[in-house]
Amino acid sequence: MLRTALDDIGLAQTPFKVRIIETEETARARRFAGSPSFLVDGVDLFESGTTGGSMTCRVYSTADGLRNVPGLRDLRKALKVQAARAARV
């Protein structure tokens, strides 16, 4: 899904890493907001307000209701916003 979104917005050459959070300790240390999370340069694209970090499943509000992943359109938009912020720095 992330590869598709990056390709769709013209960032086909942008690499990304998938990190697996396997322990509560790692989740707390990284202030993990639940799975799946989408971070760019450490910024959560879908800020959840979770700050403590936890091994939880994440729920996204989409046009089709609550889902375990964001809508593709929402992911594209969030990536564009973050890319624009990065370009201003």
PDB file of N, CA, C and O in Angstrom:
ATOM      1  N   MET A   1       0.826  -1.184   0.000  1.00  0.00           N
ATOM      2  CA  MET A   1       0.000   0.000   0.000  1.00  0.00           C
ATOM      3  C   MET A   1       0.875   1.254   0.000  1.00  0.00           C
ATOM      4  O   MET A   1       0.614   2.199  -0.745  1.00  0.00           O
ATOM      5  N   LEU A   2       1.916   1.257   0.842  1.00  0.00           N
ATOM      6  CA  LEU A   2       2.814   2.409   0.894  1.00  0.00           C
ATOM      7  C   LEU A   2       3.524   2.585  -0.441  1.00  0.00           C
ATOM      8  O   LEU A   2       3.641   3.707  -0.933  1.00  0.00           O
ATOM      9  N   ARG A   3       4.003   1.491  -1.035  1.00  0.00           N
ATOM     10  CA  ARG A   3       4.670   1.589  -2.338  1.00  0.00           C
ATOM     11  C   ARG A   3       3.722   2.172  -3.370  1.00  0.00           C
ATOM     12  O   ARG A   3       4.119   3.031  -4.156  1.00  0.00           O
ATOM     13  N   THR A   4       2.490   1.725  -3.379  1.00  0.00           N
ATOM     14  CA  THR A   4       1.493   2.240  -4.317  1.00  0.00           C
ATOM     15  C   THR A   4       1.282   3.730  -4.119  1.00  0.00           C
ATOM     16  O   THR A   4       1.264   4.490  -5.087  1.00  0.00           O
ATOM     17  N   ALA A   5       1.123   4.152  -2.876  1.00  0.00           N
ATOM     18  CA  ALA A   5       0.894   5.572  -2.587  1.00  0.00           C
ATOM     19  C   ALA A   5       2.087   6.421  -3.026  1.00  0.00           C
ATOM     20  O   ALA A   5       1.905   7.476  -3.632  1.00  0.00           O
ATOM     21  N   LEU A   6       3.292   5.972  -2.727  1.00  0.00           N
ATOM     22  CA  LEU A   6       4.490   6.712  -3.144  1.00  0.00           C
ATOM     23  C   LEU A   6       4.571   6.795  -4.667  1.00  0.00           C
ATOM     24  O   LEU A   6       4.861   7.858  -5.215  1.00  0.00           O
ATOM     25  N   ASP A   7       4.322   5.699  -5.338  1.00  0.00           N
ATOM     26  CA  ASP A   7       4.331   5.696  -6.801  1.00  0.00           C
ATOM     27  C   ASP A   7       3.287   6.665  -7.353  1.00  0.00           C
ATOM     28  O   ASP A   7       3.563   7.425  -8.281  1.00  0.00           O
ATOM     29  N   ASP A   8       2.103   6.629  -6.780  1.00  0.00           N
ATOM     30  CA  ASP A   8       0.999   7.456  -7.255  1.00  0.00           C
ATOM     31  C   ASP A   8       1.272   8.949  -7.153  1.00  0.00           C
ATOM     32  O   ASP A   8       0.771   9.728  -7.965  1.00  0.00           O
ATOM     33  N   ILE A   9       2.068   9.358  -6.158  1.00  0.00           N
ATOM     34  CA  ILE A   9       2.311  10.797  -5.988  1.00  0.00           C
ATOM     35  C   ILE A   9       3.664  11.231  -6.561  1.00  0.00           C
ATOM     36  O   ILE A   9       4.157  12.319  -6.265  1.00  0.00           O
ATOM     37  N   GLY A  10       4.248  10.366  -7.380  1.00  0.00           N
ATOM     38  CA  GLY A  10       5.475  10.744  -8.062  1.00  0.00           C
ATOM     39  C   GLY A  10       6.752  10.493  -7.282  1.00  0.00           C
ATOM     40  O   GLY A  10       7.799  11.045  -7.620  1.00  0.00           O
ATOM     41  N   LEU A  11       6.685   9.677  -6.256  1.00  0.00           N
ATOM     42  CA  LEU A  11       7.862   9.373  -5.447  1.00  0.00           C
ATOM     43  C   LEU A  11       8.255   7.899  -5.593  1.00  0.00           C
ATOM     44  O   LEU A  11       8.568   7.220  -4.615  1.00  0.00           O
ATOM     45  N   ALA A  12       8.229   7.427  -6.838  1.00  0.00           N
ATOM     46  CA  ALA A  12       8.483   6.018  -7.114  1.00  0.00           C
ATOM     47  C   ALA A  12       9.879   5.569  -6.694  1.00  0.00           C
ATOM     48  O   ALA A  12      10.084   4.393  -6.393  1.00  0.00           O
ATOM     49  N   GLN A  13      10.830   6.482  -6.672  1.00  0.00           N
ATOM     50  CA  GLN A  13      12.204   6.114  -6.322  1.00  0.00           C
ATOM     51  C   GLN A  13      12.477   6.223  -4.820  1.00  0.00           C
ATOM     52  O   GLN A  13      13.588   5.942  -4.370  1.00  0.00           O
ATOM     53  N   THR A  14      11.486   6.624  -4.059  1.00  0.00           N
ATOM     54  CA  THR A  14      11.666   6.796  -2.620  1.00  0.00           C
ATOM     55  C   THR A  14      11.674   5.446  -1.913  1.00  0.00           C
ATOM     56  O   THR A  14      10.690   4.708  -1.969  1.00  0.00           O
ATOM     57  N   PRO A  15      12.783   5.121  -1.246  1.00  0.00           N
ATOM     58  CA  PRO A  15      12.827   3.847  -0.520  1.00  0.00           C
ATOM     59  C   PRO A  15      12.126   3.987   0.836  1.00  0.00           C
ATOM     60  O   PRO A  15      11.914   5.096   1.327  1.00  0.00           O
ATOM     61  N   PHE A  16      11.779   2.865   1.418  1.00  0.00           N
ATOM     62  CA  PHE A  16      11.241   2.868   2.770  1.00  0.00           C
ATOM     63  C   PHE A  16      11.641   1.578   3.460  1.00  0.00           C
ATOM     64  O   PHE A  16      12.015   0.596   2.819  1.00  0.00           O
ATOM     65  N   LYS A  17      11.554   1.605   4.783  1.00  0.00           N
ATOM     66  CA  LYS A  17      11.872   0.429   5.590  1.00  0.00           C
ATOM     67  C   LYS A  17      10.633   0.001   6.348  1.00  0.00           C
ATOM     68  O   LYS A  17       9.827   0.821   6.787  1.00  0.00           O
ATOM     69  N   VAL A  18      10.507  -1.288   6.487  1.00  0.00           N
ATOM     70  CA  VAL A  18       9.461  -1.848   7.338  1.00  0.00           C
ATOM     71  C   VAL A  18      10.163  -2.321   8.610  1.00  0.00           C
ATOM     72  O   VAL A  18      11.101  -3.116   8.564  1.00  0.00           O
ATOM     73  N   ARG A  19       9.691  -1.818   9.724  1.00  0.00           N
ATOM     74  CA  ARG A  19      10.258  -2.232  11.010  1.00  0.00           C
ATOM     75  C   ARG A  19       9.199  -3.006  11.773  1.00  0.00           C
ATOM     76  O   ARG A  19       8.035  -2.612  11.846  1.00  0.00           O
ATOM     77  N   ILE A  20       9.636  -4.109  12.334  1.00  0.00           N
ATOM     78  CA  ILE A  20       8.725  -4.938  13.121  1.00  0.00           C
ATOM     79  C   ILE A  20       9.008  -4.687  14.595  1.00  0.00           C
ATOM     80  O   ILE A  20      10.132  -4.862  15.065  1.00  0.00           O
ATOM     81  N   ILE A  21       7.992  -4.283  15.302  1.00  0.00           N
ATOM     82  CA  ILE A  21       8.090  -4.039  16.741  1.00  0.00           C
ATOM     83  C   ILE A  21       7.620  -5.326  17.411  1.00  0.00           C
ATOM     84  O   ILE A  21       6.455  -5.707  17.301  1.00  0.00           O
ATOM     85  N   GLU A  22       8.544  -5.991  18.108  1.00  0.00           N
ATOM     86  CA  GLU A  22       8.225  -7.314  18.638  1.00  0.00           C
ATOM     87  C   GLU A  22       8.022  -7.380  20.145  1.00  0.00           C
ATOM     88  O   GLU A  22       7.534  -8.386  20.660  1.00  0.00           O
ATOM     89  N   THR A  23       8.392  -6.318  20.857  1.00  0.00           N
ATOM     90  CA  THR A  23       8.253  -6.375  22.317  1.00  0.00           C
ATOM     91  C   THR A  23       7.619  -5.098  22.843  1.00  0.00           C
ATOM     92  O   THR A  23       7.691  -4.037  22.222  1.00  0.00           O
ATOM     93  N   GLU A  24       6.994  -5.234  24.012  1.00  0.00           N
ATOM     94  CA  GLU A  24       6.428  -4.055  24.680  1.00  0.00           C
ATOM     95  C   GLU A  24       7.521  -3.032  24.973  1.00  0.00           C
ATOM     96  O   GLU A  24       7.300  -1.826  24.856  1.00  0.00           O
ATOM     97  N   GLU A  25       8.699  -3.518  25.354  1.00  0.00           N
ATOM     98  CA  GLU A  25       9.808  -2.623  25.669  1.00  0.00           C
ATOM     99  C   GLU A  25      10.187  -1.774  24.452  1.00  0.00           C
ATOM    100  O   GLU A  25      10.395  -0.567  24.576  1.00  0.00           O
ATOM    101  N   THR A  26      10.275  -2.395  23.297  1.00  0.00           N
ATOM    102  CA  THR A  26      10.594  -1.658  22.072  1.00  0.00           C
ATOM    103  C   THR A  26       9.466  -0.696  21.725  1.00  0.00           C
ATOM    104  O   THR A  26       9.717   0.432  21.302  1.00  0.00           O
ATOM    105  N   ALA A  27       8.235  -1.133  21.900  1.00  0.00           N
ATOM    106  CA  ALA A  27       7.084  -0.265  21.616  1.00  0.00           C
ATOM    107  C   ALA A  27       7.121   0.981  22.493  1.00  0.00           C
ATOM    108  O   ALA A  27       6.888   2.089  22.011  1.00  0.00           O
ATOM    109  N   ARG A  28       7.413   0.802  23.780  1.00  0.00           N
ATOM    110  CA  ARG A  28       7.495   1.954  24.680  1.00  0.00           C
ATOM    111  C   ARG A  28       8.666   2.861  24.300  1.00  0.00           C
ATOM    112  O   ARG A  28       8.520   4.083  24.262  1.00  0.00           O
ATOM    113  N   ALA A  29       9.820   2.267  24.021  1.00  0.00           N
ATOM    114  CA  ALA A  29      11.017   3.056  23.687  1.00  0.00           C
ATOM    115  C   ALA A  29      10.808   3.882  22.425  1.00  0.00           C
ATOM    116  O   ALA A  29      11.312   5.000  22.323  1.00  0.00           O
ATOM    117  N   ARG A  30      10.074   3.342  21.471  1.00  0.00           N
ATOM    118  CA  ARG A  30       9.832   4.048  20.202  1.00  0.00           C
ATOM    119  C   ARG A  30       8.545   4.869  20.225  1.00  0.00           C
ATOM    120  O   ARG A  30       8.209   5.542  19.250  1.00  0.00           O
ATOM    121  N   ARG A  31       7.816   4.806  21.366  1.00  0.00           N
ATOM    122  CA  ARG A  31       6.524   5.484  21.474  1.00  0.00           C
ATOM    123  C   ARG A  31       5.609   5.065  20.324  1.00  0.00           C
ATOM    124  O   ARG A  31       4.948   5.882  19.684  1.00  0.00           O
ATOM    125  N   PHE A  32       5.605   3.754  20.095  1.00  0.00           N
ATOM    126  CA  PHE A  32       4.875   3.137  18.993  1.00  0.00           C
ATOM    127  C   PHE A  32       3.372   3.322  19.170  1.00  0.00           C
ATOM    128  O   PHE A  32       2.825   3.021  20.230  1.00  0.00           O
ATOM    129  N   ALA A  33       2.708   3.818  18.128  1.00  0.00           N
ATOM    130  CA  ALA A  33       1.280   4.122  18.208  1.00  0.00           C
ATOM    131  C   ALA A  33       0.395   2.970  17.748  1.00  0.00           C
ATOM    132  O   ALA A  33      -0.821   3.135  17.650  1.00  0.00           O
ATOM    133  N   GLY A  34       0.969   1.826  17.466  1.00  0.00           N
ATOM    134  CA  GLY A  34       0.180   0.677  17.040  1.00  0.00           C
ATOM    135  C   GLY A  34       0.470   0.305  15.595  1.00  0.00           C
ATOM    136  O   GLY A  34       1.066   1.072  14.838  1.00  0.00           O
ATOM    137  N   SER A  35       0.035  -0.881  15.239  1.00  0.00           N
ATOM    138  CA  SER A  35       0.336  -1.424  13.920  1.00  0.00           C
ATOM    139  C   SER A  35      -0.908  -1.436  13.044  1.00  0.00           C
ATOM    140  O   SER A  35      -1.985  -1.842  13.480  1.00  0.00           O
ATOM    141  N   PRO A  36      -0.746  -0.986  11.806  1.00  0.00           N
ATOM    142  CA  PRO A  36       0.457  -0.425  11.200  1.00  0.00           C
ATOM    143  C   PRO A  36       0.544   1.076  11.453  1.00  0.00           C
ATOM    144  O   PRO A  36      -0.470   1.763  11.570  1.00  0.00           O
ATOM    145  N   SER A  37       1.758   1.559  11.534  1.00  0.00           N
ATOM    146  CA  SER A  37       2.013   3.003  11.642  1.00  0.00           C
ATOM    147  C   SER A  37       2.845   3.420  10.449  1.00  0.00           C
ATOM    148  O   SER A  37       3.653   2.642   9.941  1.00  0.00           O
ATOM    149  N   PHE A  38       2.652   4.634  10.007  1.00  0.00           N
ATOM    150  CA  PHE A  38       3.384   5.184   8.871  1.00  0.00           C
ATOM    151  C   PHE A  38       4.134   6.411   9.357  1.00  0.00           C
ATOM    152  O   PHE A  38       3.533   7.439   9.670  1.00  0.00           O
ATOM    153  N   LEU A  39       5.462   6.292   9.418  1.00  0.00           N
ATOM    154  CA  LEU A  39       6.298   7.397   9.887  1.00  0.00           C
ATOM    155  C   LEU A  39       7.219   7.851   8.764  1.00  0.00           C
ATOM    156  O   LEU A  39       7.764   7.037   8.019  1.00  0.00           O
ATOM    157  N   VAL A  40       7.384   9.166   8.657  1.00  0.00           N
ATOM    158  CA  VAL A  40       8.334   9.754   7.723  1.00  0.00           C
ATOM    159  C   VAL A  40       9.231  10.656   8.534  1.00  0.00           C
ATOM    160  O   VAL A  40       8.764  11.603   9.167  1.00  0.00           O
ATOM    161  N   ASP A  41      10.516  10.367   8.517  1.00  0.00           N
ATOM    162  CA  ASP A  41      11.489  11.129   9.315  1.00  0.00           C
ATOM    163  C   ASP A  41      11.050  11.226  10.772  1.00  0.00           C
ATOM    164  O   ASP A  41      11.212  12.264  11.414  1.00  0.00           O
ATOM    165  N   GLY A  42      10.495  10.138  11.282  1.00  0.00           N
ATOM    166  CA  GLY A  42      10.072  10.080  12.675  1.00  0.00           C
ATOM    167  C   GLY A  42       8.719  10.702  12.961  1.00  0.00           C
ATOM    168  O   GLY A  42       8.261  10.681  14.103  1.00  0.00           O
ATOM    169  N   VAL A  43       8.072  11.253  11.950  1.00  0.00           N
ATOM    170  CA  VAL A  43       6.763  11.893  12.118  1.00  0.00           C
ATOM    171  C   VAL A  43       5.661  10.907  11.735  1.00  0.00           C
ATOM    172  O   VAL A  43       5.653  10.363  10.631  1.00  0.00           O
ATOM    173  N   ASP A  44       4.735  10.689  12.660  1.00  0.00           N
ATOM    174  CA  ASP A  44       3.598   9.806  12.411  1.00  0.00           C
ATOM    175  C   ASP A  44       2.649  10.525  11.458  1.00  0.00           C
ATOM    176  O   ASP A  44       2.142  11.599  11.782  1.00  0.00           O
ATOM    177  N   LEU A  45       2.405   9.943  10.288  1.00  0.00           N
ATOM    178  CA  LEU A  45       1.541  10.579   9.296  1.00  0.00           C
ATOM    179  C   LEU A  45       0.090  10.662   9.745  1.00  0.00           C
ATOM    180  O   LEU A  45      -0.679  11.466   9.219  1.00  0.00           O
ATOM    181  N   PHE A  46      -0.282   9.849  10.699  1.00  0.00           N
ATOM    182  CA  PHE A  46      -1.657   9.833  11.196  1.00  0.00           C
ATOM    183  C   PHE A  46      -1.616   9.938  12.715  1.00  0.00           C
ATOM    184  O   PHE A  46      -1.958   8.987  13.418  1.00  0.00           O
ATOM    185  N   GLU A  47      -1.206  11.067  13.207  1.00  0.00           N
ATOM    186  CA  GLU A  47      -1.034  11.290  14.648  1.00  0.00           C
ATOM    187  C   GLU A  47      -2.247  10.762  15.402  1.00  0.00           C
ATOM    188  O   GLU A  47      -3.386  11.140  15.130  1.00  0.00           O
ATOM    189  N   SER A  48      -1.973   9.886  16.346  1.00  0.00           N
ATOM    190  CA  SER A  48      -3.064   9.241  17.079  1.00  0.00           C
ATOM    191  C   SER A  48      -3.244   9.781  18.489  1.00  0.00           C
ATOM    192  O   SER A  48      -4.241   9.494  19.152  1.00  0.00           O
ATOM    193  N   GLY A  49      -2.275  10.565  18.941  1.00  0.00           N
ATOM    194  CA  GLY A  49      -2.336  11.049  20.312  1.00  0.00           C
ATOM    195  C   GLY A  49      -1.724  10.077  21.298  1.00  0.00           C
ATOM    196  O   GLY A  49      -1.560  10.415  22.471  1.00  0.00           O
ATOM    197  N   THR A  50      -1.380   8.874  20.850  1.00  0.00           N
ATOM    198  CA  THR A  50      -0.742   7.891  21.714  1.00  0.00           C
ATOM    199  C   THR A  50       0.711   8.287  21.911  1.00  0.00           C
ATOM    200  O   THR A  50       1.442   8.488  20.941  1.00  0.00           O
ATOM    201  N   THR A  51       1.131   8.399  23.161  1.00  0.00           N
ATOM    202  CA  THR A  51       2.508   8.814  23.408  1.00  0.00           C
ATOM    203  C   THR A  51       3.304   7.789  24.188  1.00  0.00           C
ATOM    204  O   THR A  51       4.533   7.841  24.185  1.00  0.00           O
ATOM    205  N   GLY A  52       2.642   6.861  24.853  1.00  0.00           N
ATOM    206  CA  GLY A  52       3.351   5.928  25.708  1.00  0.00           C
ATOM    207  C   GLY A  52       3.973   4.752  24.998  1.00  0.00           C
ATOM    208  O   GLY A  52       4.956   4.193  25.484  1.00  0.00           O
ATOM    209  N   GLY A  53       3.436   4.365  23.875  1.00  0.00           N
ATOM    210  CA  GLY A  53       3.932   3.220  23.146  1.00  0.00           C
ATOM    211  C   GLY A  53       3.292   1.941  23.638  1.00  0.00           C
ATOM    212  O   GLY A  53       3.247   1.670  24.837  1.00  0.00           O
ATOM    213  N   SER A  54       2.797   1.160  22.692  1.00  0.00           N
ATOM    214  CA  SER A  54       2.099  -0.062  23.068  1.00  0.00           C
ATOM    215  C   SER A  54       2.027  -1.013  21.883  1.00  0.00           C
ATOM    216  O   SER A  54       1.968  -0.591  20.728  1.00  0.00           O
ATOM    217  N   MET A  55       2.034  -2.291  22.191  1.00  0.00           N
ATOM    218  CA  MET A  55       1.861  -3.332  21.175  1.00  0.00           C
ATOM    219  C   MET A  55       0.362  -3.499  20.919  1.00  0.00           C
ATOM    220  O   MET A  55      -0.268  -4.410  21.457  1.00  0.00           O
ATOM    221  N   THR A  56      -0.192  -2.634  20.113  1.00  0.00           N
ATOM    222  CA  THR A  56      -1.619  -2.679  19.831  1.00  0.00           C
ATOM    223  C   THR A  56      -1.851  -2.657  18.327  1.00  0.00           C
ATOM    224  O   THR A  56      -0.962  -2.323  17.544  1.00  0.00           O
ATOM    225  N   CYS A  57      -3.048  -3.015  17.954  1.00  0.00           N
ATOM    226  CA  CYS A  57      -3.468  -2.843  16.572  1.00  0.00           C
ATOM    227  C   CYS A  57      -3.998  -1.422  16.439  1.00  0.00           C
ATOM    228  O   CYS A  57      -4.612  -0.885  17.362  1.00  0.00           O
ATOM    229  N   ARG A  58      -3.760  -0.838  15.312  1.00  0.00           N
ATOM    230  CA  ARG A  58      -4.191   0.536  15.088  1.00  0.00           C
ATOM    231  C   ARG A  58      -5.456   0.538  14.244  1.00  0.00           C
ATOM    232  O   ARG A  58      -5.638  -0.319  13.379  1.00  0.00           O
ATOM    233  N   VAL A  59      -6.315   1.492  14.497  1.00  0.00           N
ATOM    234  CA  VAL A  59      -7.564   1.623  13.757  1.00  0.00           C
ATOM    235  C   VAL A  59      -7.572   2.996  13.095  1.00  0.00           C
ATOM    236  O   VAL A  59      -7.245   4.006  13.719  1.00  0.00           O
ATOM    237  N   TYR A  60      -7.951   3.013  11.822  1.00  0.00           N
ATOM    238  CA  TYR A  60      -7.995   4.251  11.052  1.00  0.00           C
ATOM    239  C   TYR A  60      -9.427   4.547  10.643  1.00  0.00           C
ATOM    240  O   TYR A  60     -10.174   3.649  10.254  1.00  0.00           O
ATOM    241  N   SER A  61      -9.798   5.804  10.735  1.00  0.00           N
ATOM    242  CA  SER A  61     -11.097   6.240  10.262  1.00  0.00           C
ATOM    243  C   SER A  61     -10.984   6.485   8.759  1.00  0.00           C
ATOM    244  O   SER A  61     -10.177   7.302   8.314  1.00  0.00           O
ATOM    245  N   THR A  62     -11.791   5.777   7.988  1.00  0.00           N
ATOM    246  CA  THR A  62     -11.758   5.916   6.536  1.00  0.00           C
ATOM    247  C   THR A  62     -13.147   6.280   6.024  1.00  0.00           C
ATOM    248  O   THR A  62     -14.115   6.302   6.784  1.00  0.00           O
ATOM    249  N   ALA A  63     -13.231   6.563   4.740  1.00  0.00           N
ATOM    250  CA  ALA A  63     -14.530   6.855   4.133  1.00  0.00           C
ATOM    251  C   ALA A  63     -15.473   5.666   4.239  1.00  0.00           C
ATOM    252  O   ALA A  63     -16.692   5.829   4.178  1.00  0.00           O
ATOM    253  N   ASP A  64     -14.914   4.473   4.399  1.00  0.00           N
ATOM    254  CA  ASP A  64     -15.717   3.256   4.521  1.00  0.00           C
ATOM    255  C   ASP A  64     -15.899   2.807   5.963  1.00  0.00           C
ATOM    256  O   ASP A  64     -16.337   1.685   6.213  1.00  0.00           O
ATOM    257  N   GLY A  65     -15.568   3.670   6.909  1.00  0.00           N
ATOM    258  CA  GLY A  65     -15.671   3.319   8.320  1.00  0.00           C
ATOM    259  C   GLY A  65     -14.310   2.995   8.905  1.00  0.00           C
ATOM    260  O   GLY A  65     -13.282   3.261   8.282  1.00  0.00           O
ATOM    261  N   LEU A  66     -14.297   2.424  10.092  1.00  0.00           N
ATOM    262  CA  LEU A  66     -13.046   2.084  10.760  1.00  0.00           C
ATOM    263  C   LEU A  66     -12.397   0.875  10.086  1.00  0.00           C
ATOM    264  O   LEU A  66     -13.052  -0.128   9.804  1.00  0.00           O
ATOM    265  N   ARG A  67     -11.088   0.999   9.836  1.00  0.00           N
ATOM    266  CA  ARG A  67     -10.328  -0.065   9.174  1.00  0.00           C
ATOM    267  C   ARG A  67      -8.972  -0.235   9.841  1.00  0.00           C
ATOM    268  O   ARG A  67      -8.548   0.614  10.625  1.00  0.00           O
ATOM    269  N   ASN A  68      -8.295  -1.334   9.527  1.00  0.00           N
ATOM    270  CA  ASN A  68      -6.972  -1.593  10.106  1.00  0.00           C
ATOM    271  C   ASN A  68      -5.847  -0.929   9.320  1.00  0.00           C
ATOM    272  O   ASN A  68      -4.685  -1.023   9.715  1.00  0.00           O
ATOM    273  N   VAL A  69      -6.164  -0.275   8.237  1.00  0.00           N
ATOM    274  CA  VAL A  69      -5.198   0.525   7.462  1.00  0.00           C
ATOM    275  C   VAL A  69      -5.903   1.799   7.011  1.00  0.00           C
ATOM    276  O   VAL A  69      -7.126   1.819   6.875  1.00  0.00           O
ATOM    277  N   PRO A  70      -5.132   2.863   6.780  1.00  0.00           N
ATOM    278  CA  PRO A  70      -5.771   4.082   6.274  1.00  0.00           C
ATOM    279  C   PRO A  70      -6.233   3.871   4.837  1.00  0.00           C
ATOM    280  O   PRO A  70      -5.773   2.952   4.159  1.00  0.00           O
ATOM    281  N   GLY A  71      -7.133   4.714   4.383  1.00  0.00           N
ATOM    282  CA  GLY A  71      -7.519   4.684   2.978  1.00  0.00           C
ATOM    283  C   GLY A  71      -6.335   5.104   2.114  1.00  0.00           C
ATOM    284  O   GLY A  71      -5.516   5.919   2.537  1.00  0.00           O
ATOM    285  N   LEU A  72      -6.243   4.561   0.924  1.00  0.00           N
ATOM    286  CA  LEU A  72      -5.144   4.896   0.029  1.00  0.00           C
ATOM    287  C   LEU A  72      -5.127   6.396  -0.263  1.00  0.00           C
ATOM    288  O   LEU A  72      -4.055   7.000  -0.301  1.00  0.00           O
ATOM    289  N   ARG A  73      -6.266   6.990  -0.464  1.00  0.00           N
ATOM    290  CA  ARG A  73      -6.344   8.439  -0.711  1.00  0.00           C
ATOM    291  C   ARG A  73      -5.808   9.215   0.488  1.00  0.00           C
ATOM    292  O   ARG A  73      -5.102  10.207   0.310  1.00  0.00           O
ATOM    293  N   ASP A  74      -6.132   8.779   1.707  1.00  0.00           N
ATOM    294  CA  ASP A  74      -5.644   9.443   2.916  1.00  0.00           C
ATOM    295  C   ASP A  74      -4.133   9.296   3.062  1.00  0.00           C
ATOM    296  O   ASP A  74      -3.451  10.230   3.483  1.00  0.00           O
ATOM    297  N   LEU A  75      -3.613   8.120   2.711  1.00  0.00           N
ATOM    298  CA  LEU A  75      -2.171   7.902   2.778  1.00  0.00           C
ATOM    299  C   LEU A  75      -1.453   8.794   1.768  1.00  0.00           C
ATOM    300  O   LEU A  75      -0.434   9.404   2.090  1.00  0.00           O
ATOM    301  N   ARG A  76      -1.982   8.870   0.552  1.00  0.00           N
ATOM    302  CA  ARG A  76      -1.388   9.763  -0.457  1.00  0.00           C
ATOM    303  C   ARG A  76      -1.349  11.197   0.059  1.00  0.00           C
ATOM    304  O   ARG A  76      -0.321  11.870  -0.027  1.00  0.00           O
ATOM    305  N   LYS A  77      -2.470  11.656   0.591  1.00  0.00           N
ATOM    306  CA  LYS A  77      -2.563  13.031   1.091  1.00  0.00           C
ATOM    307  C   LYS A  77      -1.558  13.279   2.208  1.00  0.00           C
ATOM    308  O   LYS A  77      -0.868  14.298   2.208  1.00  0.00           O
ATOM    309  N   ALA A  78      -1.474  12.358   3.152  1.00  0.00           N
ATOM    310  CA  ALA A  78      -0.548  12.514   4.276  1.00  0.00           C
ATOM    311  C   ALA A  78       0.904  12.545   3.789  1.00  0.00           C
ATOM    312  O   ALA A  78       1.712  13.316   4.305  1.00  0.00           O
ATOM    313  N   LEU A  79       1.235  11.718   2.806  1.00  0.00           N
ATOM    314  CA  LEU A  79       2.585  11.723   2.244  1.00  0.00           C
ATOM    315  C   LEU A  79       2.888  13.045   1.540  1.00  0.00           C
ATOM    316  O   LEU A  79       3.993  13.574   1.661  1.00  0.00           O
ATOM    317  N   LYS A  80       1.921  13.574   0.811  1.00  0.00           N
ATOM    318  CA  LYS A  80       2.111  14.860   0.121  1.00  0.00           C
ATOM    319  C   LYS A  80       2.341  15.984   1.129  1.00  0.00           C
ATOM    320  O   LYS A  80       3.217  16.826   0.937  1.00  0.00           O
ATOM    321  N   VAL A  81       1.563  15.993   2.189  1.00  0.00           N
ATOM    322  CA  VAL A  81       1.716  17.016   3.230  1.00  0.00           C
ATOM    323  C   VAL A  81       3.110  16.935   3.852  1.00  0.00           C
ATOM    324  O   VAL A  81       3.777  17.955   4.028  1.00  0.00           O
ATOM    325  N   GLN A  82       3.537  15.741   4.177  1.00  0.00           N
ATOM    326  CA  GLN A  82       4.853  15.571   4.797  1.00  0.00           C
ATOM    327  C   GLN A  82       5.970  15.933   3.826  1.00  0.00           C
ATOM    328  O   GLN A  82       6.967  16.526   4.238  1.00  0.00           O
ATOM    329  N   ALA A  83       5.828  15.592   2.554  1.00  0.00           N
ATOM    330  CA  ALA A  83       6.828  15.943   1.544  1.00  0.00           C
ATOM    331  C   ALA A  83       6.926  17.457   1.399  1.00  0.00           C
ATOM    332  O   ALA A  83       8.022  17.996   1.242  1.00  0.00           O
ATOM    333  N   ALA A  84       5.790  18.144   1.449  1.00  0.00           N
ATOM    334  CA  ALA A  84       5.788  19.607   1.349  1.00  0.00           C
ATOM    335  C   ALA A  84       6.481  20.223   2.576  1.00  0.00           C
ATOM    336  O   ALA A  84       7.235  21.186   2.441  1.00  0.00           O
ATOM    337  N   ARG A  85       6.231  19.677   3.751  1.00  0.00           N
ATOM    338  CA  ARG A  85       6.898  20.170   4.962  1.00  0.00           C
ATOM    339  C   ARG A  85       8.412  19.986   4.858  1.00  0.00           C
ATOM    340  O   ARG A  85       9.182  20.888   5.189  1.00  0.00           O
ATOM    341  N   ALA A  86       8.823  18.821   4.399  1.00  0.00           N
ATOM    342  CA  ALA A  86      10.248  18.522   4.273  1.00  0.00           C
ATOM    343  C   ALA A  86      10.922  19.448   3.257  1.00  0.00           C
ATOM    344  O   ALA A  86      12.079  19.831   3.432  1.00  0.00           O
ATOM    345  N   ALA A  87      10.201  19.800   2.208  1.00  0.00           N
ATOM    346  CA  ALA A  87      10.759  20.677   1.175  1.00  0.00           C
ATOM    347  C   ALA A  87      10.977  22.087   1.698  1.00  0.00           C
ATOM    348  O   ALA A  87      11.841  22.804   1.193  1.00  0.00           O
ATOM    349  N   ARG A  88      10.208  22.497   2.700  1.00  0.00           N
ATOM    350  CA  ARG A  88      10.329  23.849   3.264  1.00  0.00           C
ATOM    351  C   ARG A  88      11.506  23.964   4.229  1.00  0.00           C
ATOM    352  O   ARG A  88      11.956  25.068   4.537  1.00  0.00           O
ATOM    353  N   VAL A  89      11.999  22.837   4.701  1.00  0.00           N
ATOM    354  CA  VAL A  89      13.088  22.852   5.699  1.00  0.00           C
ATOM    355  C   VAL A  89      14.414  23.128   5.058  1.00  0.00           C
ATOM    356  O   VAL A  89      15.434  23.176   5.745  1.00  0.00           O
TER     357      VAL A  89
END
